[in-house]
Amino acid sequence: MAYLNRYRETGDAVEKERAESLLRWLNENRSSEYDLAAWGYNFDWQNGRKFFLPEYHPSIVVTVFGGRAFLDYYETTGESWALKTAQSAASFIREHINRERVDGFDVFTYTPHDSFVLINTNALAAGFFYRLAPHRDSGELFERATELFEFVVDAQADSGGWYYAMPATESHLTHDNFHTGFVLESLHDYAMDHPTDHPSRDAYETGLRFYRDNLFDENGAPRFEADRRYPYDVHAAAQAILTFAQRDLGRDREMARTVYEWTTANLLDDDGYFHRRVGRVLTDRTPYMRWSQAWMCRALSALSLRESEGA
């Protein structure tokens, strides 16, 4: 995604070739558990007390971001092989991720094997489906995205934030930073395609105000949760830049720049990589590739692209 942003900004074919090389590798390294396009982490993962996922077994989140990268490439280049993979990822989610009934909505769990319902994962899937539907001329995919967005809107707390899990009593987090950013980034296009009095538009605007006013310090430092400052995490900083840069309004673009300036001043190492987080006492300077470097690379490329467009 970062290479594609750079290609859009500069027109440099080398950036496109780098993006394509990574996508070809991803296509060849799908989860071997399924015929459809799906991906998981390259390590065993215990999600609290909810489920255990062995290495390379797919989840909805990893598959959504994989699918979105192929869709980005198709929308940038028009090359149909990338669209085919994005469509396959959407089919995997719809056919193999478990589903639960929550407050009258048919929603997804995290994996094919669990019953844990999260708001941000359903928002991510909805945003992916909504972007993909016009390319497939798929009313069914659009309707599925709409139902998931209606669930996300219905799950919004009176404060304007979203809890991590449904029901909220199942959540070990309250209103945390980067998951809130996931919800808002996913909801943006759908909300902006509706009039100002539509529930999704109101949910987005209310949610963004909550996000801006409660999850950041004045200097742009990303609070971990609305009621908890520390630790200041690079993943939250990156997602904040993406979420605010998405908007055309000057105040939001200024907020993206403020978070960027705090992040480069406080998390960027002299050797050129980003630290994981700043705690109340200790700083974790581990140079994680996915959690820190890849996410910040994407965020900075998105901000650079936006600023080059003169928005």
Backbone bond lengths (Angstrom), bond angles and torsions (degrees), N, CA, C in turn:
res aa  C-N    CA-C-N  psi(-1)  N-CA   C-N-CA  omega(-1)  CA-C   N-CA-C  phi
1 M - - - 1.467 - - 1.528 110.80 -
2 A 1.312 117.17 -39.88 1.465 120.49 178.87 1.521 110.76 -65.09
3 Y 1.323 117.46 -44.31 1.461 120.30 177.71 1.524 111.26 -61.75
4 L 1.323 117.63 -37.84 1.456 120.67 178.34 1.525 111.27 -66.65
5 N 1.326 116.57 -39.08 1.464 119.05 174.74 1.526 111.36 -60.64
6 R 1.324 115.22 -41.71 1.460 118.95 179.17 1.534 110.50 -65.98
7 Y 1.321 117.19 -38.09 1.462 120.59 178.21 1.523 110.75 -64.79
8 R 1.337 117.12 -42.04 1.462 120.56 178.22 1.531 110.85 -62.22
9 E 1.335 115.60 -37.11 1.463 119.61 -176.56 1.517 112.12 -76.90
10 T 1.334 117.17 -41.72 1.461 120.66 -169.88 1.521 114.10 -105.33
11 G 1.348 116.86 -23.28 1.457 119.41 -174.11 1.511 113.35 74.06
12 D 1.326 117.79 9.31 1.466 122.60 -177.58 1.529 109.01 -75.39
13 A 1.319 117.40 116.37 1.470 121.90 -176.93 1.523 112.06 -62.10
14 V 1.323 117.91 -25.15 1.470 120.39 178.82 1.526 110.24 -61.70
15 E 1.325 117.32 -38.24 1.464 120.74 179.18 1.534 110.37 -64.91
16 K 1.302 117.50 -41.12 1.467 121.44 176.41 1.523 110.63 -62.47
17 E 1.317 117.23 -42.53 1.465 121.18 -179.60 1.526 111.14 -64.12
18 R 1.333 116.92 -37.46 1.464 120.26 178.31 1.527 110.33 -66.53
19 A 1.335 116.49 -42.44 1.462 120.10 177.24 1.525 110.44 -61.38
20 E 1.324 116.15 -46.03 1.467 119.35 -178.55 1.521 111.40 -63.19
21 S 1.324 117.11 -39.36 1.467 120.33 -179.84 1.523 110.99 -60.64
22 L 1.331 116.74 -43.15 1.465 120.82 179.37 1.532 110.98 -66.44
23 L 1.317 116.50 -40.37 1.463 119.89 -179.63 1.526 111.26 -68.03
24 R 1.315 116.91 -39.36 1.476 119.09 176.16 1.525 110.18 -60.50
25 W 1.334 116.18 -40.36 1.466 120.06 178.10 1.525 110.19 -63.51
26 L 1.333 117.12 -44.29 1.463 120.65 178.52 1.522 111.16 -61.17
27 N 1.310 116.57 -39.01 1.463 120.60 179.41 1.526 111.20 -63.05
28 E 1.308 115.76 -33.80 1.466 120.73 -178.94 1.520 112.10 -84.06
29 N 1.317 117.51 -11.86 1.460 121.29 -175.52 1.522 112.12 -123.70
30 R 1.322 115.26 43.90 1.454 120.90 173.08 1.528 109.31 -69.65
31 S 1.324 115.20 166.90 1.457 119.46 172.80 1.517 109.36 -61.33
32 S 1.315 116.12 132.06 1.472 120.94 -179.44 1.525 112.45 -77.97
33 E 1.332 117.05 -2.74 1.459 120.45 -177.09 1.526 112.21 -78.53
34 Y 1.336 117.73 -17.11 1.464 121.15 -173.48 1.522 110.02 -139.35
35 D 1.328 115.55 153.64 1.462 120.69 176.71 1.527 111.81 -77.33
36 L 1.321 116.96 -28.79 1.455 121.18 -179.99 1.526 110.92 -80.46
37 A 1.321 116.27 162.84 1.465 120.95 -178.80 1.528 110.19 -69.44
38 A 1.318 116.20 121.43 1.467 122.23 -179.86 1.519 108.03 -157.98
39 W 1.323 115.19 148.92 1.458 119.99 -178.11 1.529 110.33 -139.76
40 G 1.338 114.91 155.55 1.455 121.96 174.32 1.514 109.45 -139.50
41 Y 1.306 115.83 -178.79 1.464 120.15 177.96 1.525 110.41 -73.71
42 N 1.325 116.23 153.85 1.463 120.75 -179.62 1.530 111.70 -88.36
43 F 1.333 115.35 30.68 1.470 120.50 177.69 1.528 108.38 -153.12
44 D 1.325 116.10 154.24 1.462 120.47 173.75 1.522 108.87 -61.25
45 W 1.316 115.74 144.99 1.467 119.52 -175.77 1.523 110.19 -139.94
46 Q 1.330 115.30 121.47 1.463 122.05 174.59 1.516 108.37 -102.16
47 N 1.320 117.31 113.49 1.460 121.28 179.18 1.527 108.55 -91.03
48 G 1.325 115.83 90.36 1.464 120.68 -179.26 1.518 111.22 50.55
49 R 1.323 115.15 -129.36 1.473 120.97 177.18 1.524 111.67 -103.30
50 K 1.348 116.73 12.08 1.459 119.88 -171.47 1.524 113.18 -88.47
51 F 1.327 117.69 -46.73 1.458 119.30 -178.80 1.519 109.98 -164.24
52 F 1.324 114.38 160.80 1.460 122.10 173.83 1.524 107.83 -116.13
53 L 1.330 116.65 132.17 1.460 121.31 -179.50 1.526 108.58 -122.30
54 P 1.351 117.20 115.09 1.468 119.47 178.85 1.533 111.40 -65.39
55 E 1.316 115.98 160.83 1.460 120.95 -179.43 1.528 111.00 -55.64
56 Y 1.310 114.64 140.01 1.467 125.49 177.21 1.528 114.30 71.10
57 H 1.324 118.45 -4.96 1.458 118.95 174.49 1.524 108.29 -73.75
58 P 1.331 118.26 135.77 1.462 120.66 -169.16 1.517 114.06 -78.15
59 S 1.326 113.96 154.38 1.458 122.38 173.44 1.521 108.43 -131.27
60 I 1.312 116.10 166.99 1.457 120.47 -178.94 1.526 111.39 -66.72
61 V 1.330 117.87 -39.09 1.463 120.55 -175.65 1.525 111.08 -67.18
62 V 1.318 117.23 -50.94 1.469 119.50 -178.22 1.526 110.54 -63.46
63 T 1.320 116.48 -38.34 1.460 119.90 179.81 1.521 112.10 -69.01
64 V 1.329 117.94 -38.01 1.468 120.09 175.93 1.529 110.57 -60.42
65 F 1.333 117.32 -47.81 1.457 118.40 -177.37 1.528 111.58 -68.41
66 G 1.333 117.18 -34.80 1.457 119.01 172.68 1.516 111.39 -61.99
67 G 1.331 116.26 -48.39 1.458 120.40 179.37 1.514 112.63 -60.92
68 R 1.323 116.87 -39.89 1.466 120.64 179.75 1.524 111.24 -64.29
69 A 1.322 117.96 -35.34 1.466 120.21 178.81 1.526 110.52 -64.59
70 F 1.332 117.14 -42.57 1.466 120.00 177.54 1.525 110.99 -66.21
71 L 1.333 116.61 -37.47 1.456 119.91 178.01 1.526 110.75 -66.82
72 D 1.327 117.52 -40.32 1.467 121.36 175.13 1.527 110.55 -56.55
73 Y 1.326 115.03 -44.40 1.462 119.35 -177.88 1.522 110.69 -64.82
74 Y 1.325 116.49 -42.59 1.463 119.85 178.44 1.527 110.98 -62.95
75 E 1.314 117.23 -45.30 1.463 120.09 -178.40 1.526 111.96 -66.86
76 T 1.318 117.04 -24.00 1.460 121.65 179.40 1.526 111.78 -86.01
77 T 1.331 117.10 -37.48 1.468 120.79 -171.32 1.523 114.17 -113.94
78 G 1.345 117.51 -22.10 1.461 120.26 -176.37 1.510 114.30 78.66
79 E 1.328 117.81 8.92 1.465 120.60 -177.35 1.527 110.13 -80.69
80 S 1.333 115.74 119.99 1.466 122.21 -167.15 1.521 113.52 -69.03
81 W 1.334 118.66 -25.46 1.456 119.66 -179.09 1.534 110.84 -62.15
82 A 1.324 116.58 -33.15 1.459 119.99 179.92 1.527 110.60 -71.15
83 L 1.328 116.99 -39.32 1.461 120.37 176.83 1.524 110.45 -62.95
84 K 1.299 117.07 -39.09 1.469 121.27 179.73 1.526 110.59 -59.74
85 T 1.332 117.08 -41.70 1.458 120.05 179.21 1.520 111.22 -68.96
86 A 1.332 117.53 -39.99 1.465 120.67 176.61 1.519 110.78 -60.81
87 Q 1.322 116.77 -41.77 1.461 120.69 177.73 1.523 111.47 -63.56
88 S 1.326 116.52 -38.99 1.452 121.04 178.68 1.527 110.99 -64.46
89 A 1.331 117.27 -39.47 1.471 121.27 177.95 1.524 110.85 -63.09
90 A 1.332 116.38 -41.98 1.465 119.98 178.06 1.526 110.80 -64.15
91 S 1.326 116.62 -38.84 1.468 120.17 178.36 1.518 111.06 -65.21
92 F 1.340 116.72 -38.78 1.460 119.24 177.13 1.523 110.84 -59.49
93 I 1.318 116.14 -47.64 1.465 119.53 -178.69 1.518 110.35 -59.50
94 R 1.305 116.81 -46.86 1.462 120.91 -175.65 1.530 112.13 -68.62
95 E 1.319 117.22 -32.82 1.467 120.47 -174.25 1.520 114.32 -94.23
96 H 1.332 117.45 -25.71 1.464 118.36 -169.66 1.533 115.32 -122.29
97 I 1.316 120.01 -25.04 1.459 119.77 176.48 1.525 108.04 -70.59
98 N 1.311 116.17 134.47 1.469 120.51 179.91 1.522 111.20 -60.62
99 R 1.320 114.86 157.52 1.462 120.71 178.79 1.519 110.15 -130.92
100 E 1.322 114.61 149.23 1.452 122.55 177.41 1.530 108.64 -131.93
101 R 1.327 115.57 157.85 1.457 120.69 175.18 1.520 108.01 -99.67
102 V 1.351 116.94 119.00 1.460 121.89 -177.89 1.526 108.74 -130.47
103 D 1.328 116.57 117.34 1.471 121.92 177.06 1.528 112.29 51.82
104 G 1.320 114.99 37.03 1.459 120.04 177.48 1.511 115.20 87.93
105 F 1.326 117.81 -0.63 1.462 121.88 -178.77 1.525 110.59 -107.75
106 D 1.322 116.00 141.93 1.455 122.92 175.06 1.520 107.54 -90.29
107 V 1.336 117.39 105.67 1.466 120.73 -171.02 1.521 110.82 -124.11
108 F 1.337 114.65 164.89 1.456 121.24 -177.72 1.528 111.54 -89.90
109 T 1.332 114.60 152.50 1.456 121.71 168.01 1.531 108.01 -93.84
110 Y 1.324 117.19 -163.43 1.464 120.07 -174.93 1.527 112.91 -87.53
111 T 1.317 116.59 -34.56 1.465 122.04 -173.47 1.527 109.46 -138.99
112 P 1.321 117.83 177.00 1.465 119.60 173.33 1.529 113.73 -71.18
113 H 1.346 117.76 -4.24 1.460 119.96 -167.92 1.524 114.97 -122.38
114 D 1.350 119.33 2.29 1.460 119.65 -172.25 1.521 110.40 -127.45
115 S 1.338 115.45 179.46 1.472 121.29 179.28 1.534 111.30 -126.15
116 F 1.334 117.51 20.61 1.464 123.48 -174.34 1.534 109.07 -86.80
117 V 1.331 117.47 116.17 1.465 122.59 -176.49 1.520 109.81 -101.60
118 L 1.321 116.13 122.59 1.460 122.86 178.57 1.520 109.34 -118.00
119 I 1.319 116.28 145.63 1.462 120.17 -178.82 1.520 110.78 -73.43
120 N 1.333 117.33 -43.11 1.463 118.62 -174.87 1.525 111.96 -66.99
121 T 1.334 118.66 -33.87 1.464 120.05 -179.75 1.524 111.03 -67.34
122 N 1.318 116.87 -37.64 1.459 119.90 177.33 1.521 111.33 -70.52
123 A 1.334 117.25 -35.15 1.464 120.15 174.53 1.524 110.67 -63.81
124 L 1.331 116.88 -42.82 1.460 120.62 179.10 1.529 111.01 -61.17
125 A 1.325 116.63 -45.64 1.462 120.02 178.76 1.522 110.93 -62.83
126 A 1.332 117.11 -42.51 1.458 121.05 179.97 1.523 111.30 -61.53
127 G 1.328 117.26 -44.57 1.455 120.76 179.42 1.516 112.25 -62.63
128 F 1.330 116.54 -40.10 1.466 121.86 177.88 1.522 110.46 -64.58
129 F 1.323 117.18 -47.59 1.466 121.08 179.69 1.533 110.62 -61.79
130 Y 1.322 116.51 -41.02 1.463 120.85 -176.30 1.527 110.87 -64.56
131 R 1.317 117.21 -40.50 1.462 120.81 177.35 1.519 111.85 -70.02
132 L 1.320 116.37 -35.08 1.460 120.90 -175.09 1.525 112.48 -78.30
133 A 1.324 117.35 -31.56 1.469 121.82 -171.84 1.531 113.56 -53.81
134 P 1.340 121.27 -45.90 1.472 119.88 -179.14 1.524 113.28 -62.12
135 H 1.318 117.57 -29.64 1.460 120.89 -179.45 1.530 111.75 -75.75
136 R 1.317 116.28 -19.63 1.467 120.91 177.75 1.521 111.84 -103.70
137 D 1.339 116.71 -3.45 1.465 121.59 -173.04 1.530 108.73 50.37
138 S 1.340 114.62 48.15 1.462 120.95 -170.54 1.521 111.43 -111.01
139 G 1.330 115.84 101.24 1.456 119.50 173.63 1.504 111.68 -65.65
140 E 1.324 116.74 -32.99 1.466 120.62 -179.81 1.530 111.02 -64.98
141 L 1.325 116.93 -42.20 1.460 120.23 179.32 1.529 110.61 -67.78
142 F 1.328 116.33 -38.40 1.465 120.58 176.77 1.529 110.70 -62.72
143 E 1.328 116.65 -42.70 1.473 120.14 179.05 1.516 111.31 -64.22
144 R 1.333 116.52 -37.62 1.476 119.30 178.32 1.523 110.24 -65.63
145 A 1.335 116.74 -42.20 1.464 120.40 177.23 1.522 110.29 -61.01
146 T 1.320 116.81 -42.09 1.460 120.88 -179.00 1.515 111.59 -62.51
147 E 1.333 117.47 -43.60 1.463 120.08 179.23 1.523 111.04 -62.29
148 L 1.333 116.81 -41.49 1.458 119.69 179.89 1.528 111.27 -67.05
149 F 1.323 116.99 -39.24 1.468 119.23 176.69 1.529 111.15 -65.08
150 E 1.320 117.14 -37.80 1.465 119.75 176.94 1.518 110.84 -62.37
151 F 1.326 117.18 -36.54 1.467 121.48 174.76 1.526 110.58 -62.89
152 V 1.330 116.98 -45.26 1.460 121.60 -179.18 1.525 110.34 -62.04
153 V 1.320 117.29 -44.32 1.456 121.31 179.21 1.523 110.53 -64.08
154 D 1.320 116.60 -42.85 1.457 121.40 -179.59 1.534 111.32 -65.00
155 A 1.325 116.96 -30.47 1.470 121.57 -176.92 1.519 113.17 -82.30
156 Q 1.319 118.59 -7.02 1.465 120.93 -178.56 1.523 110.83 -64.58
157 A 1.323 116.22 133.43 1.460 121.20 178.82 1.524 110.31 -74.30
158 D 1.312 116.07 161.53 1.472 120.88 179.71 1.525 111.64 -58.83
159 S 1.320 117.39 -27.81 1.459 121.64 -179.92 1.523 112.41 -69.08
160 G 1.337 116.08 -20.60 1.454 121.11 -174.50 1.512 112.73 105.30
161 G 1.329 117.44 -11.68 1.454 121.05 178.53 1.516 112.07 -91.22
162 W 1.315 114.81 178.93 1.459 121.51 176.35 1.523 108.96 -127.37
163 Y 1.319 116.32 136.34 1.458 119.86 170.64 1.527 109.01 -72.67
164 Y 1.299 115.62 163.45 1.463 120.79 -177.92 1.521 111.29 -70.25
165 A 1.326 116.79 -46.48 1.465 121.34 -172.70 1.528 110.73 -120.27
166 M 1.329 113.72 165.44 1.465 121.28 172.75 1.518 108.66 -124.75
167 P 1.342 116.73 126.76 1.465 126.56 -4.49 1.532 111.02 -70.47
168 A 1.327 115.48 166.08 1.461 120.50 -175.27 1.520 112.11 -60.86
169 T 1.332 116.92 -26.05 1.461 120.56 179.79 1.521 111.90 -66.47
170 E 1.344 117.10 -16.51 1.463 121.03 179.15 1.528 111.84 -86.69
171 S 1.311 117.33 -2.85 1.451 121.27 -172.34 1.524 112.04 -94.63
172 H 1.330 115.71 135.56 1.476 119.80 172.53 1.522 110.22 -89.77
173 L 1.339 117.32 -2.80 1.455 123.24 176.02 1.522 109.05 -120.42
174 T 1.327 116.33 154.80 1.467 119.51 173.19 1.530 107.11 -96.54
175 H 1.334 117.14 -108.22 1.457 120.92 176.64 1.527 107.16 -104.40
176 D 1.322 116.31 93.04 1.461 119.08 -175.96 1.519 110.25 -93.90
177 N 1.316 116.02 169.39 1.451 121.22 -167.75 1.528 113.63 -74.26
178 F 1.347 117.58 -65.22 1.455 116.71 -167.92 1.524 113.18 -73.67
179 H 1.349 118.53 -26.81 1.461 118.35 175.18 1.534 111.14 -69.26
180 T 1.333 116.31 -34.81 1.465 119.38 173.43 1.522 110.19 -62.52
181 G 1.331 116.26 -40.69 1.460 120.37 176.20 1.518 112.32 -61.16
182 F 1.344 117.13 -40.51 1.466 120.67 176.34 1.530 110.89 -56.98
183 V 1.339 116.07 -46.47 1.460 120.92 -177.97 1.525 110.18 -61.64
184 L 1.331 116.67 -48.02 1.456 120.46 -176.47 1.522 111.87 -66.93
185 E 1.321 117.92 -42.84 1.461 120.51 178.58 1.524 110.59 -61.76
186 S 1.324 116.76 -39.92 1.461 121.40 -179.35 1.524 111.66 -69.37
187 L 1.327 116.65 -36.93 1.464 122.06 -175.71 1.524 112.75 -78.06
188 H 1.327 117.85 -20.96 1.459 122.52 -169.11 1.533 114.11 -52.88
189 D 1.326 117.91 -57.07 1.464 120.29 -173.70 1.523 111.48 -62.55
190 Y 1.330 115.74 -43.36 1.464 120.35 179.50 1.524 110.61 -61.84
191 A 1.316 116.85 -45.00 1.466 120.93 -179.18 1.524 111.53 -65.12
192 M 1.338 116.94 -43.21 1.459 120.32 -177.83 1.525 112.35 -68.96
193 D 1.326 117.53 -19.12 1.462 121.23 177.47 1.524 112.23 -82.91
194 H 1.342 116.97 1.23 1.465 121.56 179.84 1.527 110.41 -118.84
195 P 1.323 117.57 157.82 1.471 120.73 179.95 1.521 111.69 -66.03
196 T 1.316 116.02 166.60 1.464 121.16 -173.28 1.519 113.33 -64.59
197 D 1.337 117.76 -22.43 1.464 119.50 -179.65 1.523 113.14 -93.44
198 H 1.335 117.60 6.99 1.467 120.54 178.45 1.526 109.45 -77.07
199 P 1.332 119.05 143.23 1.476 120.85 -178.07 1.528 113.57 -55.63
200 S 1.326 117.61 -36.59 1.463 119.34 -179.15 1.522 111.64 -67.96
201 R 1.316 116.19 -36.32 1.471 120.59 179.49 1.527 109.65 -68.13
202 D 1.316 116.26 -42.47 1.469 120.20 178.21 1.521 110.64 -64.81
203 A 1.351 116.38 -40.92 1.466 120.09 179.55 1.521 110.81 -63.07
204 Y 1.325 115.88 -40.79 1.463 119.33 -179.91 1.532 111.09 -65.12
205 E 1.324 116.62 -49.68 1.456 120.01 -177.51 1.527 111.57 -63.45
206 T 1.336 116.34 -42.58 1.464 120.78 178.19 1.521 110.85 -65.30
207 G 1.331 115.33 -42.17 1.459 120.29 179.51 1.512 112.44 -64.85
208 L 1.333 117.25 -39.99 1.460 120.34 179.87 1.525 111.12 -66.46
209 R 1.339 117.01 -38.63 1.468 119.60 176.53 1.518 110.64 -63.03
210 F 1.332 116.37 -44.03 1.465 119.65 178.03 1.529 110.36 -60.12
211 Y 1.307 115.94 -45.88 1.465 122.75 179.91 1.529 110.64 -57.21
212 R 1.313 116.48 -51.78 1.459 121.11 -177.72 1.525 112.23 -65.07
213 D 1.334 116.53 -41.71 1.463 120.50 -171.47 1.521 113.88 -83.80
214 N 1.338 118.06 -22.35 1.461 120.68 -171.83 1.525 115.32 -118.62
215 L 1.325 118.21 -13.42 1.455 120.03 -173.80 1.530 113.67 -116.48
216 F 1.344 116.12 14.78 1.462 120.36 177.74 1.519 109.90 -143.04
217 D 1.325 115.83 143.15 1.454 120.50 169.46 1.528 108.86 -77.16
218 E 1.303 116.89 167.88 1.462 120.58 -176.87 1.528 112.38 -60.89
219 N 1.315 117.04 -28.60 1.466 120.13 -178.53 1.523 113.33 -85.98
220 G 1.348 117.42 3.86 1.455 121.60 178.38 1.512 114.57 96.14
221 A 1.324 118.50 -2.82 1.466 120.66 178.07 1.525 110.16 -63.91
222 P 1.340 118.13 128.78 1.463 121.04 -177.31 1.527 111.48 -81.15
223 R 1.316 116.79 110.24 1.455 120.75 176.69 1.527 109.45 -63.71
224 F 1.321 117.09 147.15 1.464 119.83 -178.62 1.527 111.32 -68.03
225 E 1.334 116.30 -44.85 1.454 122.48 175.21 1.523 108.32 -138.69
226 A 1.324 116.47 168.41 1.465 119.93 -176.76 1.529 111.92 -61.54
227 D 1.322 116.61 -30.44 1.458 120.44 -178.90 1.531 112.48 -110.82
228 R 1.355 115.92 20.69 1.464 119.33 -175.41 1.528 109.50 -154.17
229 R 1.330 115.96 114.54 1.467 119.45 -176.93 1.528 112.51 -71.43
230 Y 1.295 116.29 -54.00 1.463 120.93 -171.49 1.525 111.89 -92.09
231 P 1.360 114.37 151.09 1.459 129.71 -2.96 1.528 111.90 -83.51
232 Y 1.331 115.30 153.16 1.458 121.54 172.93 1.533 107.19 -85.64
233 D 1.312 116.72 111.70 1.460 122.02 -168.40 1.525 111.30 -106.17
234 V 1.334 116.95 139.65 1.456 121.76 -177.91 1.527 111.79 -64.54
235 H 1.321 117.24 -31.83 1.471 120.60 179.74 1.529 109.89 -63.95
236 A 1.334 116.20 -40.07 1.460 120.52 177.15 1.523 110.82 -67.11
237 A 1.323 117.18 -39.80 1.461 120.53 178.63 1.525 111.04 -62.32
238 A 1.331 116.39 -44.98 1.462 120.38 -179.76 1.522 111.19 -63.17
239 Q 1.327 116.32 -45.62 1.458 118.95 -179.41 1.526 111.16 -65.83
240 A 1.311 117.60 -33.96 1.468 120.59 177.32 1.523 110.85 -63.02
241 I 1.316 117.27 -43.95 1.462 120.55 177.83 1.523 110.17 -59.58
242 L 1.327 117.06 -44.60 1.462 121.27 178.85 1.524 111.45 -62.61
243 T 1.318 116.59 -42.93 1.462 121.03 -175.82 1.520 111.72 -68.24
244 F 1.326 117.17 -44.85 1.464 119.95 -178.18 1.537 112.02 -76.93
245 A 1.339 117.08 -34.27 1.466 119.61 179.45 1.519 111.85 -68.64
246 Q 1.324 116.14 -18.75 1.458 120.87 -179.59 1.524 112.19 -65.39
247 R 1.325 115.54 -26.81 1.464 120.83 -175.66 1.529 111.46 -87.50
248 D 1.323 115.85 150.41 1.461 121.02 177.45 1.523 112.99 -88.69
249 L 1.329 117.18 -7.79 1.453 120.14 -177.35 1.533 110.73 -75.20
250 G 1.333 115.71 139.42 1.454 120.64 -176.10 1.514 113.79 -59.36
251 R 1.344 116.89 -37.26 1.460 119.77 -177.98 1.521 111.16 -63.60
252 D 1.328 116.37 -38.96 1.459 119.87 -178.91 1.520 111.20 -74.11
253 R 1.321 117.20 -38.42 1.462 119.89 176.19 1.524 110.22 -64.30
254 E 1.317 117.61 -37.67 1.462 121.48 176.31 1.532 110.63 -64.17
255 M 1.330 116.57 -37.75 1.463 119.78 178.37 1.529 110.64 -66.25
256 A 1.322 117.31 -39.63 1.466 120.38 176.23 1.521 110.45 -59.41
257 R 1.316 116.50 -42.07 1.460 121.08 179.28 1.527 111.33 -67.37
258 T 1.330 117.75 -37.90 1.466 121.55 178.90 1.528 110.74 -64.25
259 V 1.337 117.12 -44.08 1.468 120.69 177.47 1.527 109.89 -63.69
260 Y 1.324 116.86 -42.01 1.465 121.28 177.52 1.528 110.98 -57.40
261 E 1.309 116.52 -46.34 1.466 119.94 -177.62 1.523 111.21 -65.76
262 W 1.349 117.11 -39.63 1.464 118.84 177.20 1.526 110.07 -64.39
263 T 1.317 116.65 -42.36 1.464 121.34 -175.55 1.520 111.55 -65.21
264 T 1.314 117.29 -45.82 1.460 119.35 -179.63 1.524 111.59 -69.24
265 A 1.334 117.11 -27.47 1.465 120.25 178.86 1.523 112.19 -78.43
266 N 1.348 117.39 -28.14 1.465 120.45 -170.53 1.529 115.34 -116.59
267 L 1.317 118.51 -18.68 1.464 120.34 -175.90 1.525 113.96 -122.58
268 L 1.313 117.70 -9.42 1.460 120.54 -178.92 1.518 110.57 -85.98
269 D 1.321 115.73 121.38 1.458 121.36 -179.70 1.531 110.48 -78.37
270 D 1.331 116.26 154.98 1.462 120.47 177.71 1.524 112.13 -60.49
271 D 1.351 116.69 -24.07 1.464 120.88 179.76 1.522 112.72 -83.96
272 G 1.341 117.30 -1.46 1.452 119.17 172.39 1.508 116.42 101.75
273 Y 1.318 118.95 0.49 1.465 120.48 177.55 1.525 109.54 -109.78
274 F 1.331 116.14 165.55 1.460 121.52 -179.16 1.525 111.02 -98.98
275 H 1.319 115.89 135.22 1.463 121.45 173.92 1.525 109.23 -69.18
276 R 1.316 115.57 160.29 1.454 119.21 -179.49 1.529 112.48 -72.58
277 R 1.314 116.24 -50.10 1.465 118.48 -174.56 1.527 111.77 -165.50
278 V 1.323 114.29 158.61 1.466 122.40 173.65 1.518 107.41 -110.44
279 G 1.341 116.75 119.84 1.452 121.27 178.28 1.512 111.60 -95.42
280 R 1.314 115.18 179.73 1.456 119.49 178.36 1.529 111.21 -63.00
281 V 1.328 116.31 -33.72 1.460 120.79 -178.35 1.528 111.82 -118.20
282 L 1.334 116.89 -43.27 1.457 121.72 -172.94 1.528 111.48 -116.89
283 T 1.321 115.73 152.46 1.461 123.01 173.30 1.519 109.06 -111.05
284 D 1.338 116.74 130.18 1.462 122.04 176.49 1.525 107.92 -90.92
285 R 1.311 116.83 107.53 1.461 121.85 -176.08 1.526 112.87 -97.09
286 T 1.318 117.66 13.23 1.460 121.10 -179.90 1.536 109.92 -59.99
287 P 1.338 118.19 130.65 1.475 120.42 -178.30 1.533 112.38 -86.30
288 Y 1.326 116.59 66.65 1.465 119.91 179.56 1.531 110.38 -61.76
289 M 1.323 115.91 133.57 1.459 119.31 -176.61 1.526 112.27 -74.71
290 R 1.337 117.10 -50.53 1.468 119.35 -175.88 1.521 110.95 -77.18
291 W 1.314 116.36 -55.26 1.467 121.35 -172.04 1.523 112.12 -61.05
292 S 1.317 116.73 -37.06 1.460 120.87 -172.00 1.523 112.54 -109.59
293 Q 1.350 116.85 -63.40 1.465 119.90 -169.04 1.528 112.31 -68.45
294 A 1.340 117.70 -49.66 1.464 120.12 -176.74 1.525 110.83 -63.02
295 W 1.331 115.39 -42.13 1.464 118.49 -176.58 1.530 111.33 -68.23
296 M 1.326 116.77 -41.61 1.455 119.48 178.32 1.526 111.10 -69.58
297 C 1.314 117.73 -34.66 1.457 120.65 177.17 1.526 109.87 -60.90
298 R 1.320 116.29 -44.80 1.462 120.01 177.83 1.526 110.83 -63.62
299 A 1.328 117.07 -44.40 1.462 120.73 -178.31 1.519 111.77 -62.61
300 L 1.326 117.12 -45.31 1.461 120.35 -178.61 1.522 111.13 -66.69
301 S 1.330 116.39 -36.79 1.471 118.97 178.10 1.520 110.75 -67.09
302 A 1.331 117.36 -36.58 1.457 120.79 178.39 1.528 111.26 -66.76
303 L 1.342 116.38 -41.79 1.450 120.57 178.39 1.521 110.92 -65.71
304 S 1.324 117.46 -41.93 1.447 121.51 178.80 1.524 110.73 -62.75
305 L 1.321 116.47 -43.02 1.465 120.69 178.82 1.515 111.02 -61.63
306 R 1.320 116.94 -45.35 1.457 121.09 -179.75 1.523 111.23 -61.35
307 E 1.321 116.02 -44.12 1.457 119.57 -177.81 1.532 111.01 -69.72
308 S 1.316 117.49 -31.19 1.468 120.41 177.58 1.525 111.45 -69.66
309 E 1.330 116.20 -25.24 1.457 120.96 178.88 1.529 111.59 -79.14
310 G 1.331 115.83 -6.80 1.445 120.57 177.89 1.511 114.49 77.85
311 A 1.353 115.71 15.55 1.473 119.68 -178.99 1.512 109.72 -77.93
